[in-house]
Amino acid sequence: MLRDLIAKNRSYRRFYQEVDINLETLKELVDLARLSASAKNFQPLKYMLSCDRQKNALIFPNLVWARFLTNWPGPPEGERPSAYVVILGDTEVSRFWDYDAGIAAQSILLGATEKGLGGCMIANIRKEGLRKDLKIPPRYEILLVLAVGKPKEKVVIETVGPGGDTKYWRDSEGVHHVPKRALDEIIIG
């Protein structure tokens, strides 16, 4: 059921790094994005794929992981993603891509979840470093990076407490807690 797939699609930040993801799997996931809605049907998104350990090692230091986990620099070696999808906006097609990037990312991550994988949508990117390291031509704007792998952590959905705090957190056993507002709180009228 779609609701179950969406509920399982969490932002995972620790992975079984030794579980490889092949290029064909990444292409299947990007094909889901290709079939998704695009504003004005411009289809300005392009994708750079990485399931190569050396290329992954170039991508990783250009990402900022889990802003709310202030003392955590990101997953250590052995718990890093096995693959990445870099979502780019092709300025020669259109600069009208804000909604497309989110739709594409969600389609890819839902597909990953269906395959027993998980991922994390990362927008806090050291873009110039990533551009240099991956030799991304200037015509492409770096929009998002999706980290993809076999999840190594448990992520649970909590109800937002009476104080209204929506910050995610980890408990002493490493379980990642994500507060979500109640349905009746987000529906107006």
BAVOMAR-763367 format. One line per field, with one value per atom (N, C-alpha, C): residue in one letter; x, y, z; residue number from 1; atom name. Coordinates in Angstrom, 3 decimals, always signed. Layout:
<rs>
r: [A/...]
xx: [X/...]
yy: [Y/...]
zz: [Z/...]
k: [NUM/...]
a: [CA/...]
</rs>
This chain:
<rs>
r: [M/M/M/L/L/L/R/R/R/D/D/D/L/L/L/I/I/I/A/A/A/K/K/K/N/N/N/R/R/R/S/S/S/Y/Y/Y/R/R/R/R/R/R/F/F/F/Y/Y/Y/Q/Q/Q/E/E/E/V/V/V/D/D/D/I/I/I/N/N/N/L/L/L/E/E/E/T/T/T/L/L/L/K/K/K/E/E/E/L/L/L/V/V/V/D/D/D/L/L/L/A/A/A/R/R/R/L/L/L/S/S/S/A/A/A/S/S/S/A/A/A/K/K/K/N/N/N/F/F/F/Q/Q/Q/P/P/P/L/L/L/K/K/K/Y/Y/Y/M/M/M/L/L/L/S/S/S/C/C/C/D/D/D/R/R/R/Q/Q/Q/K/K/K/N/N/N/A/A/A/L/L/L/I/I/I/F/F/F/P/P/P/N/N/N/L/L/L/V/V/V/W/W/W/A/A/A/R/R/R/F/F/F/L/L/L/T/T/T/N/N/N/W/W/W/P/P/P/G/G/G/P/P/P/P/P/P/E/E/E/G/G/G/E/E/E/R/R/R/P/P/P/S/S/S/A/A/A/Y/Y/Y/V/V/V/V/V/V/I/I/I/L/L/L/G/G/G/D/D/D/T/T/T/E/E/E/V/V/V/S/S/S/R/R/R/F/F/F/W/W/W/D/D/D/Y/Y/Y/D/D/D/A/A/A/G/G/G/I/I/I/A/A/A/A/A/A/Q/Q/Q/S/S/S/I/I/I/L/L/L/L/L/L/G/G/G/A/A/A/T/T/T/E/E/E/K/K/K/G/G/G/L/L/L/G/G/G/G/G/G/C/C/C/M/M/M/I/I/I/A/A/A/N/N/N/I/I/I/R/R/R/K/K/K/E/E/E/G/G/G/L/L/L/R/R/R/K/K/K/D/D/D/L/L/L/K/K/K/I/I/I/P/P/P/P/P/P/R/R/R/Y/Y/Y/E/E/E/I/I/I/L/L/L/L/L/L/V/V/V/L/L/L/A/A/A/V/V/V/G/G/G/K/K/K/P/P/P/K/K/K/E/E/E/K/K/K/V/V/V/V/V/V/I/I/I/E/E/E/T/T/T/V/V/V/G/G/G/P/P/P/G/G/G/G/G/G/D/D/D/T/T/T/K/K/K/Y/Y/Y/W/W/W/R/R/R/D/D/D/S/S/S/E/E/E/G/G/G/V/V/V/H/H/H/H/H/H/V/V/V/P/P/P/K/K/K/R/R/R/A/A/A/L/L/L/D/D/D/E/E/E/I/I/I/I/I/I/I/I/I/G/G/G]
xx: [+0.849/+0.000/+0.894/+0.465/+1.250/+1.546/+0.577/+0.790/+1.956/+2.030/+3.118/+4.471/+4.502/+5.736/+6.203/+5.278/+5.622/+6.097/+5.450/+5.853/+7.244/+7.618/+8.953/+10.028/+9.619/+10.558/+11.004/+11.983/+12.514/+13.848/+14.378/+15.715/+16.734/+17.310/+18.333/+19.698/+20.510/+21.832/+22.967/+22.636/+23.645/+23.267/+24.270/+24.015/+25.004/+24.661/+25.609/+26.412/+27.538/+28.332/+28.815/+28.991/+29.494/+28.440/+27.178/+26.120/+26.117/+26.628/+26.760/+25.409/+25.303/+24.162/+24.733/+24.161/+24.732/+24.131/+24.785/+24.383/+22.994/+22.673/+21.355/+20.245/+20.454/+19.466/+19.292/+20.389/+20.298/+19.545/+19.796/+19.082/+17.583/+17.223/+15.803/+15.152/+15.881/+15.346/+15.183/+16.166/+16.069/+14.957/+14.694/+13.603/+12.262/+12.123/+10.902/+10.779/+11.893/+11.882/+11.539/+12.081/+11.809/+10.321/+9.634/+8.206/+7.327/+7.919/+7.163/+6.815/+5.936/+5.489/+6.655/+6.553/+7.531/+6.756/+7.041/+6.336/+6.475/+5.352/+5.279/+5.869/+6.135/+6.755/+8.089/+8.802/+10.106/+11.158/+11.059/+11.995/+13.449/+13.764/+15.114/+16.118/+15.685/+16.594/+17.491/+18.730/+19.698/+20.233/+20.834/+21.250/+22.662/+23.469/+24.802/+24.742/+25.117/+24.994/+26.366/+26.404/+27.650/+27.366/+27.975/+27.974/+29.404/+30.321/+31.748/+32.361/+33.088/+33.632/+34.527/+35.342/+36.234/+35.439/+34.438/+33.591/+32.764/+32.269/+31.527/+32.395/+33.674/+34.603/+34.810/+34.608/+34.679/+33.405/+32.280/+30.995/+30.831/+31.137/+30.851/+31.317/+32.551/+32.988/+32.324/+31.588/+30.898/+29.461/+29.102/+27.740/+27.748/+26.719/+26.538/+25.359/+25.623/+24.642/+23.928/+22.617/+21.801/+22.093/+21.649/+21.911/+21.512/+20.413/+19.976/+20.854/+21.616/+22.516/+23.875/+23.969/+25.086/+26.462/+26.549/+27.845/+28.126/+27.417/+27.569/+27.987/+29.199/+29.703/+29.209/+28.387/+27.912/+28.359/+27.924/+28.249/+29.745/+30.262/+31.683/+31.913/+33.150/+33.523/+32.911/+32.305/+31.624/+30.120/+29.660/+28.226/+27.791/+28.623/+28.318/+27.472/+26.814/+25.985/+26.816/+26.177/+26.826/+26.677/+25.761/+25.493/+24.959/+25.055/+24.515/+23.852/+22.825/+22.216/+22.319/+23.060/+23.179/+22.150/+21.212/+20.167/+20.611/+20.633/+21.124/+20.016/+20.045/+19.147/+19.919/+19.424/+20.079/+19.601/+20.448/+20.074/+19.815/+20.265/+20.006/+18.621/+17.944/+16.573/+15.594/+15.808/+14.933/+15.525/+15.172/+15.532/+14.309/+13.273/+12.015/+11.981/+12.689/+12.846/+12.613/+12.254/+12.145/+11.248/+10.091/+9.168/+9.613/+10.156/+10.586/+11.607/+12.553/+13.614/+13.033/+12.090/+11.467/+10.642/+9.884/+9.080/+9.992/+11.049/+11.983/+12.649/+13.092/+13.757/+12.820/+11.584/+10.620/+10.356/+10.236/+10.012/+11.179/+12.397/+13.589/+13.637/+13.381/+13.465/+12.348/+11.159/+10.092/+10.471/+11.063/+11.532/+12.612/+13.520/+14.574/+13.953/+12.973/+12.296/+11.624/+10.984/+10.317/+11.318/+12.571/+13.623/+14.341/+13.867/+14.521/+15.721/+15.869/+16.953/+16.390/+17.234/+16.795/+17.695/+17.328/+18.146/+17.888/+18.580/+18.444/+18.602/+17.655/+17.695/+18.539/+19.619/+20.536/+20.576/+20.228/+20.263/+21.399/+21.973/+23.086/+24.375/+24.784/+25.870/+26.944/+28.191/+29.300/+29.408/+28.600/+28.379/+29.630/+30.429/+31.623/+32.620/+32.739/+33.615/+33.120/+31.816/+31.237/+31.389/+31.131/+31.277/+32.701/+33.679/+35.093/+35.450/+35.075/+35.455/+34.830/+33.592/+32.915/+32.999/+33.685/+33.837/+32.468/+31.580/+30.239/+30.310/+29.925/+29.984/+29.105/+29.468/+28.745/+27.288/+26.912/+25.515/+24.545/+25.071/+24.229/+24.276/+23.118/+23.043/+22.832/+23.611/+23.484/+22.290/+21.294/+20.059/+19.983/+20.178/+20.084/+21.055/+21.417/+22.139/+21.332/+21.073/+20.401/+21.442/+21.560/+22.408/+21.544/+22.057/+21.262/+22.073/+21.416/+22.080/+21.116/+21.675/+20.891/+20.904/+19.746/+19.721/+20.283/+21.060/+21.668/+21.086/+20.145/+19.572/+18.066/+17.520/+16.074/+15.607/+14.593/+13.996/+12.528/+12.090/+10.694/+10.010/+8.736/+7.922/+7.283/+7.409/+6.817/+5.741/+4.887/+3.945/+4.613/+4.441/+4.988/+4.375/+5.224/+4.777/+4.065/+3.627/+2.867/+3.646/+4.963/+5.760/+5.881/+5.470/+5.499/+6.849/+7.822/+9.174/+9.185/+9.645/+9.710/+11.137/+12.096/+13.484/+13.638/+14.291/+14.573/+15.731/+15.865/+16.886/+17.183/+18.313/+18.700/+18.729/+18.243/+18.293/+19.630/+19.808/+21.083/+21.437/+20.443/+20.691/+20.832/+20.867/+21.069/+19.812/+18.653/+17.397/+17.083/+16.763/+16.493/+14.987/+14.612/+13.209/+12.839/+11.706/+11.252/+9.834/+9.679/+8.338/+7.536/+6.290/+5.369/+4.116/+3.638/+2.413/+1.224/+0.210/-0.997/-1.779/-2.521/-3.293/-4.261/-4.971/-5.945/-5.286/-3.997/-3.271/-2.873/-2.757/-2.302/-3.432/-4.629/-5.769/-6.496/-6.657/-7.315/-8.647/-9.687/-11.014/-11.764]
yy: [-1.188/+0.000/+1.250/+2.278/+3.502/+4.156/+4.155/+4.778/+4.113/+2.787/+2.060/+2.406/+2.510/+2.866/+4.260/+5.207/+6.568/+6.591/+5.841/+5.796/+5.182/+4.238/+3.613/+4.505/+5.439/+6.316/+7.428/+7.143/+8.095/+8.618/+9.634/+10.137/+9.316/+8.335/+7.489/+8.139/+8.098/+8.725/+7.771/+6.523/+5.501/+4.271/+3.686/+2.615/+1.466/+0.315/-0.789/-0.486/+0.168/+0.646/-0.492/-1.678/-2.813/-3.403/-3.008/-3.489/-2.605/-3.157/-2.389/-2.183/-1.061/-0.756/-0.591/-1.293/-1.228/-0.082/+0.239/+1.347/+1.122/-0.114/-0.412/-0.062/-0.339/+0.018/+1.534/+2.271/+3.731/+4.246/+3.643/+4.047/+3.768/+2.628/+2.317/+3.367/+3.818/+4.828/+6.177/+6.554/+7.815/+7.743/+6.558/+6.423/+6.769/+6.500/+6.895/+8.417/+9.097/+10.566/+11.065/+10.413/+10.799/+10.738/+9.764/+9.580/+10.489/+11.167/+12.010/+13.351/+14.070/+15.379/+16.357/+17.266/+18.331/+19.594/+20.689/+21.943/+22.354/+22.655/+23.020/+21.939/+20.775/+19.650/+20.023/+20.972/+21.388/+20.291/+19.492/+18.412/+18.895/+19.878/+20.445/+19.695/+18.640/+17.957/+16.965/+16.914/+15.915/+15.253/+14.082/+13.303/+12.783/+12.939/+12.351/+11.209/+10.022/+8.828/+8.359/+7.865/+7.306/+6.084/+4.970/+3.780/+3.239/+4.103/+3.806/+4.348/+3.523/+3.941/+5.166/+5.267/+6.433/+7.704/+7.607/+8.767/+9.135/+8.124/+8.379/+9.134/+8.778/+9.440/+10.903/+11.262/+12.670/+13.425/+12.757/+13.386/+13.622/+12.616/+12.654/+13.926/+14.381/+15.550/+16.859/+16.840/+18.038/+18.121/+17.219/+17.186/+17.526/+18.231/+18.535/+17.689/+16.844/+15.858/+16.320/+16.167/+16.277/+17.521/+18.639/+19.921/+19.925/+19.249/+19.250/+18.383/+17.465/+16.636/+17.344/+18.351/+19.308/+18.695/+17.620/+17.006/+15.796/+15.693/+14.531/+14.999/+14.672/+15.146/+14.337/+13.358/+12.488/+11.069/+10.155/+8.756/+8.474/+7.663/+7.305/+6.301/+6.125/+5.102/+3.776/+3.051/+1.797/+1.977/+3.226/+3.520/+4.570/+4.776/+5.788/+5.180/+6.023/+5.507/+4.741/+3.774/+3.008/+3.709/+4.681/+5.349/+6.758/+7.553/+8.914/+9.216/+10.065/+10.651/+12.162/+12.811/+14.265/+14.814/+15.608/+16.177/+17.571/+17.760/+18.996/+19.666/+20.988/+21.746/+22.213/+21.873/+22.242/+23.638/+24.632/+26.021/+26.271/+25.378/+25.542/+25.031/+24.342/+23.882/+24.853/+25.138/+26.035/+26.235/+27.339/+27.543/+27.343/+26.803/+26.587/+25.140/+24.881/+23.499/+23.295/+24.326/+24.195/+23.035/+22.933/+21.861/+20.525/+20.564/+19.331/+18.566/+19.282/+18.614/+17.839/+18.425/+17.736/+16.541/+16.717/+15.608/+14.466/+14.787/+13.763/+13.040/+13.816/+13.209/+12.253/+12.669/+11.803/+10.533/+10.658/+9.478/+8.502/+9.024/+8.175/+7.500/+8.254/+7.680/+6.678/+6.912/+5.914/+4.633/+4.777/+3.601/+2.849/+3.595/+2.963/+2.202/+2.796/+2.153/+0.863/+0.900/-0.292/-1.421/-1.068/-2.055/-2.492/-2.033/-2.396/-1.529/-0.432/+0.511/+1.723/+2.683/+3.914/+5.037/+6.217/+7.342/+8.587/+9.633/+10.919/+12.008/+12.927/+14.068/+15.149/+15.563/+16.530/+17.782/+18.910/+20.200/+21.076/+20.716/+21.484/+20.910/+21.523/+20.992/+22.063/+21.656/+22.553/+22.501/+23.320/+23.208/+23.437/+24.415/+24.664/+23.520/+22.950/+21.793/+20.591/+20.353/+19.234/+19.445/+20.667/+20.984/+20.682/+21.123/+20.920/+19.429/+18.750/+17.347/+16.423/+16.738/+15.895/+16.452/+17.593/+18.233/+18.489/+19.098/+19.415/+20.718/+20.692/+21.903/+23.026/+24.273/+25.414/+25.532/+24.899/+24.997/+24.296/+23.435/+22.684/+23.299/+23.570/+24.035/+22.815/+22.729/+21.616/+21.910/+21.018/+21.240/+20.402/+19.115/+18.188/+17.035/+16.394/+15.123/+14.118/+12.969/+11.886/+10.839/+10.575/+9.490/+8.234/+7.136/+5.911/+4.726/+3.846/+2.652/+1.751/+0.701/-0.210/+0.380/+0.813/+1.485/+0.624/+1.283/+0.615/+1.153/+2.057/+2.640/+2.487/+2.579/+2.554/+4.000/+4.340/+5.670/+5.487/+6.174/+6.057/+7.419/+7.376/+8.588/+8.760/+9.959/+10.322/+11.386/+11.585/+12.687/+13.913/+15.060/+16.305/+16.530/+16.852/+17.059/+18.392/+18.644/+19.863/+21.149/+21.106/+22.307/+22.639/+21.712/+21.941/+21.744/+21.167/+20.995/+19.894/+20.228/+19.260/+18.792/+19.155/+18.747/+17.245/+16.606/+15.187/+14.993/+13.785/+13.512/+12.019/+11.691/+10.292/+9.989/+8.808/+8.409/+7.727/+7.286/+6.709/+5.414/+4.780/+3.548/+3.804/+5.073/+5.427/+5.409/+5.222/+5.252/+6.705/+6.937/+8.287/+8.551/+9.612/+9.952/+11.189/+11.101/+12.190/+12.585/+13.737/+14.189/+14.684/+14.252/+14.688/+15.279/+16.369/+16.998/+16.065/+16.176/+15.380/+15.862/+14.956/+15.272/+16.420/+16.384/+17.457/+18.817/+18.815/+20.069/+20.735/+19.954/+20.516/+20.801/+20.304/+20.583/+21.812/+22.796/+24.040/+24.134/+24.400/+24.619/+23.411]
zz: [+0.000/+0.000/+0.000/-0.670/-0.813/+0.532/+1.440/+2.756/+3.489/+3.419/+4.078/+3.452/+2.130/+1.431/+1.849/+1.915/+2.328/+3.779/+4.648/+6.063/+6.238/+5.367/+5.432/+4.819/+3.988/+3.292/+4.246/+5.053/+6.023/+5.521/+6.182/+5.860/+6.642/+5.961/+6.585/+6.381/+7.433/+7.371/+7.727/+8.020/+8.278/+7.462/+6.811/+5.853/+6.043/+5.486/+5.355/+4.100/+4.281/+3.152/+2.263/+2.840/+2.062/+1.125/+1.288/+0.392/-0.850/-1.937/-3.174/-3.852/-4.529/-5.385/-6.786/-7.748/-9.095/-9.907/-10.976/-11.833/-12.421/-12.752/-13.319/-12.330/-11.048/-10.020/-9.960/-10.001/-9.992/-11.217/-12.366/-13.581/-13.456/-12.860/-12.636/-11.738/-10.727/-9.815/-10.518/-11.316/-12.053/-13.096/-13.625/-14.583/-13.928/-12.638/-11.919/-11.897/-11.709/-11.729/-13.132/-14.137/-15.525/-15.839/-15.272/-15.528/-14.669/-13.708/-12.775/-13.412/-12.734/-13.210/-13.308/-14.277/-14.456/-14.801/-14.089/-14.324/-15.789/-16.408/-17.826/-18.734/-18.173/-18.871/-19.523/-18.919/-19.441/-19.290/-18.218/-17.947/-17.936/-17.073/-17.060/-16.188/-15.531/-14.599/-15.315/-14.835/-15.275/-14.005/-14.161/-13.002/-13.194/-12.169/-12.157/-11.136/-11.558/-10.724/-10.252/-9.027/-8.510/-7.651/-8.048/-7.198/-7.125/-7.481/-7.480/-6.182/-5.469/-4.161/-4.249/-5.307/-5.447/-5.714/-6.559/-6.852/-5.615/-4.905/-3.662/-2.659/-2.622/-1.693/-2.060/-3.311/-3.712/-3.311/-3.359/-3.057/-1.556/-0.750/+0.684/+1.405/+1.257/+2.029/+1.607/+0.511/+0.046/+0.547/+1.449/+1.991/+3.472/+3.906/+5.329/+5.802/+6.785/+7.251/+8.508/+8.585/+9.801/+10.631/+10.170/+10.821/+12.305/+12.668/+14.068/+14.971/+14.394/+15.196/+15.209/+16.041/+15.996/+16.249/+16.982/+17.272/+16.391/+15.283/+14.405/+13.016/+12.589/+11.298/+10.098/+10.342/+9.266/+9.523/+8.673/+8.909/+8.789/+9.711/+9.628/+8.498/+8.133/+7.150/+7.594/+6.667/+6.978/+7.094/+7.326/+7.433/+6.413/+5.414/+4.397/+3.278/+2.491/+1.392/+0.363/-0.264/-1.340/-2.679/-2.733/-4.003/-3.756/-4.808/-4.780/-6.110/-6.040/-7.226/-7.035/-7.910/-7.864/-8.850/-8.342/-9.182/-9.621/-10.936/-11.537/-12.347/-12.383/-13.243/-14.460/-15.639/-16.890/-17.303/-17.123/-17.403/-18.884/-19.745/-21.172/-21.570/-20.645/-20.882/-20.231/-18.940/-18.184/-16.799/-16.167/-14.760/-13.866/-14.414/-13.701/-13.221/-12.104/-11.666/-10.167/-9.444/-7.989/-7.565/-8.154/-7.767/-8.340/-9.547/-10.198/-9.362/-8.758/-7.986/-6.810/-6.106/-4.973/-5.405/-6.487/-7.011/-7.450/-8.170/-8.648/-7.476/-6.489/-5.328/-4.600/-4.400/-3.711/-4.529/-5.838/-6.679/-6.561/-6.606/-6.488/-5.127/-4.073/-2.723/-2.455/-3.002/-2.860/-3.600/-4.773/-5.510/-4.751/-4.130/-3.323/-2.156/-1.516/-0.389/-0.834/-1.980/-2.514/-2.763/-3.077/-3.332/-2.049/-0.884/+0.370/+0.687/-0.044/+0.203/+0.943/+1.190/+1.822/+1.373/+1.756/+1.324/+2.128/+1.737/+2.391/+1.339/+1.331/+0.432/+1.100/+0.458/+1.050/+0.185/+0.810/+0.115/+0.618/+1.761/+2.316/+1.728/+0.615/-0.209/-0.382/-0.297/-0.654/-2.177/-2.826/-4.271/-5.105/-4.748/-5.567/-5.446/-4.249/-4.068/-4.856/-4.799/-5.538/-7.048/-7.498/-8.924/-9.396/-8.595/-8.945/-8.922/-7.838/-7.676/-8.718/-9.138/-10.125/-11.539/-11.670/-12.984/-13.640/-12.857/-13.349/-14.147/-15.412/-16.238/-15.676/-15.944/-15.392/-15.825/-16.902/-17.367/-16.415/-15.528/-14.603/-13.214/-12.648/-11.270/-10.376/-9.312/-8.367/-7.471/-7.479/-6.731/-5.455/-5.581/-4.446/-4.659/-3.561/-3.630/-2.831/-3.425/-2.723/-2.353/-1.078/-0.587/-0.591/-1.127/-1.244/-0.745/-0.006/+0.488/+1.233/+1.794/+2.640/+4.052/+4.575/+5.878/+7.007/+7.858/+9.009/+10.310/+10.210/+11.413/+11.418/+12.615/+12.782/+12.899/+12.103/+12.158/+12.519/+13.564/+13.992/+13.956/+13.634/+13.612/+14.984/+15.511/+16.800/+16.561/+17.528/+17.484/+18.093/+17.437/+17.978/+19.359/+20.318/+21.689/+21.888/+23.124/+23.406/+23.151/+23.168/+22.908/+21.424/+20.558/+19.124/+18.468/+19.194/+18.647/+17.583/+16.383/+15.287/+14.995/+15.830/+15.591/+15.798/+14.818/+14.955/+15.934/+16.471/+17.480/+17.517/+18.137/+18.339/+19.826/+20.163/+21.567/+21.867/+23.098/+23.532/+22.794/+22.164/+21.419/+19.916/+19.522/+18.126/+17.270/+17.904/+17.149/+16.813/+15.559/+15.060/+15.176/+15.885/+16.126/+15.313/+14.597/+13.734/+14.151/+14.827/+15.217/+14.009/+13.932/+12.871/+13.522/+12.954/+13.450/+13.205/+14.058/+13.907/+12.692/+12.071/+10.877/+11.114/+12.241/+12.499/+12.753/+13.015/+13.227/+11.907/+10.838/+9.571/+8.583/+8.882/+8.013/+8.562/+7.702/+8.113/+7.380/+8.165/+7.562/+7.168]
k: [1/1/1/2/2/2/3/3/3/4/4/4/5/5/5/6/6/6/7/7/7/8/8/8/9/9/9/10/10/10/11/11/11/12/12/12/13/13/13/14/14/14/15/15/15/16/16/16/17/17/17/18/18/18/19/19/19/20/20/20/21/21/21/22/22/22/23/23/23/24/24/24/25/25/25/26/26/26/27/27/27/28/28/28/29/29/29/30/30/30/31/31/31/32/32/32/33/33/33/34/34/34/35/35/35/36/36/36/37/37/37/38/38/38/39/39/39/40/40/40/41/41/41/42/42/42/43/43/43/44/44/44/45/45/45/46/46/46/47/47/47/48/48/48/49/49/49/50/50/50/51/51/51/52/52/52/53/53/53/54/54/54/55/55/55/56/56/56/57/57/57/58/58/58/59/59/59/60/60/60/61/61/61/62/62/62/63/63/63/64/64/64/65/65/65/66/66/66/67/67/67/68/68/68/69/69/69/70/70/70/71/71/71/72/72/72/73/73/73/74/74/74/75/75/75/76/76/76/77/77/77/78/78/78/79/79/79/80/80/80/81/81/81/82/82/82/83/83/83/84/84/84/85/85/85/86/86/86/87/87/87/88/88/88/89/89/89/90/90/90/91/91/91/92/92/92/93/93/93/94/94/94/95/95/95/96/96/96/97/97/97/98/98/98/99/99/99/100/100/100/101/101/101/102/102/102/103/103/103/104/104/104/105/105/105/106/106/106/107/107/107/108/108/108/109/109/109/110/110/110/111/111/111/112/112/112/113/113/113/114/114/114/115/115/115/116/116/116/117/117/117/118/118/118/119/119/119/120/120/120/121/121/121/122/122/122/123/123/123/124/124/124/125/125/125/126/126/126/127/127/127/128/128/128/129/129/129/130/130/130/131/131/131/132/132/132/133/133/133/134/134/134/135/135/135/136/136/136/137/137/137/138/138/138/139/139/139/140/140/140/141/141/141/142/142/142/143/143/143/144/144/144/145/145/145/146/146/146/147/147/147/148/148/148/149/149/149/150/150/150/151/151/151/152/152/152/153/153/153/154/154/154/155/155/155/156/156/156/157/157/157/158/158/158/159/159/159/160/160/160/161/161/161/162/162/162/163/163/163/164/164/164/165/165/165/166/166/166/167/167/167/168/168/168/169/169/169/170/170/170/171/171/171/172/172/172/173/173/173/174/174/174/175/175/175/176/176/176/177/177/177/178/178/178/179/179/179/180/180/180/181/181/181/182/182/182/183/183/183/184/184/184/185/185/185/186/186/186/187/187/187/188/188/188/189/189/189]
a: [N/CA/C/N/CA/C/N/CA/C/N/CA/C/N/CA/C/N/CA/C/N/CA/C/N/CA/C/N/CA/C/N/CA/C/N/CA/C/N/CA/C/N/CA/C/N/CA/C/N/CA/C/N/CA/C/N/CA/C/N/CA/C/N/CA/C/N/CA/C/N/CA/C/N/CA/C/N/CA/C/N/CA/C/N/CA/C/N/CA/C/N/CA/C/N/CA/C/N/CA/C/N/CA/C/N/CA/C/N/CA/C/N/CA/C/N/CA/C/N/CA/C/N/CA/C/N/CA/C/N/CA/C/N/CA/C/N/CA/C/N/CA/C/N/CA/C/N/CA/C/N/CA/C/N/CA/C/N/CA/C/N/CA/C/N/CA/C/N/CA/C/N/CA/C/N/CA/C/N/CA/C/N/CA/C/N/CA/C/N/CA/C/N/CA/C/N/CA/C/N/CA/C/N/CA/C/N/CA/C/N/CA/C/N/CA/C/N/CA/C/N/CA/C/N/CA/C/N/CA/C/N/CA/C/N/CA/C/N/CA/C/N/CA/C/N/CA/C/N/CA/C/N/CA/C/N/CA/C/N/CA/C/N/CA/C/N/CA/C/N/CA/C/N/CA/C/N/CA/C/N/CA/C/N/CA/C/N/CA/C/N/CA/C/N/CA/C/N/CA/C/N/CA/C/N/CA/C/N/CA/C/N/CA/C/N/CA/C/N/CA/C/N/CA/C/N/CA/C/N/CA/C/N/CA/C/N/CA/C/N/CA/C/N/CA/C/N/CA/C/N/CA/C/N/CA/C/N/CA/C/N/CA/C/N/CA/C/N/CA/C/N/CA/C/N/CA/C/N/CA/C/N/CA/C/N/CA/C/N/CA/C/N/CA/C/N/CA/C/N/CA/C/N/CA/C/N/CA/C/N/CA/C/N/CA/C/N/CA/C/N/CA/C/N/CA/C/N/CA/C/N/CA/C/N/CA/C/N/CA/C/N/CA/C/N/CA/C/N/CA/C/N/CA/C/N/CA/C/N/CA/C/N/CA/C/N/CA/C/N/CA/C/N/CA/C/N/CA/C/N/CA/C/N/CA/C/N/CA/C/N/CA/C/N/CA/C/N/CA/C/N/CA/C/N/CA/C/N/CA/C/N/CA/C/N/CA/C/N/CA/C/N/CA/C/N/CA/C/N/CA/C/N/CA/C/N/CA/C/N/CA/C/N/CA/C/N/CA/C/N/CA/C/N/CA/C/N/CA/C/N/CA/C/N/CA/C/N/CA/C/N/CA/C/N/CA/C/N/CA/C/N/CA/C/N/CA/C/N/CA/C/N/CA/C/N/CA/C/N/CA/C/N/CA/C/N/CA/C/N/CA/C/N/CA/C/N/CA/C/N/CA/C/N/CA/C/N/CA/C/N/CA/C/N/CA/C/N/CA/C/N/CA/C/N/CA/C/N/CA/C/N/CA/C/N/CA/C/N/CA/C]
</rs>
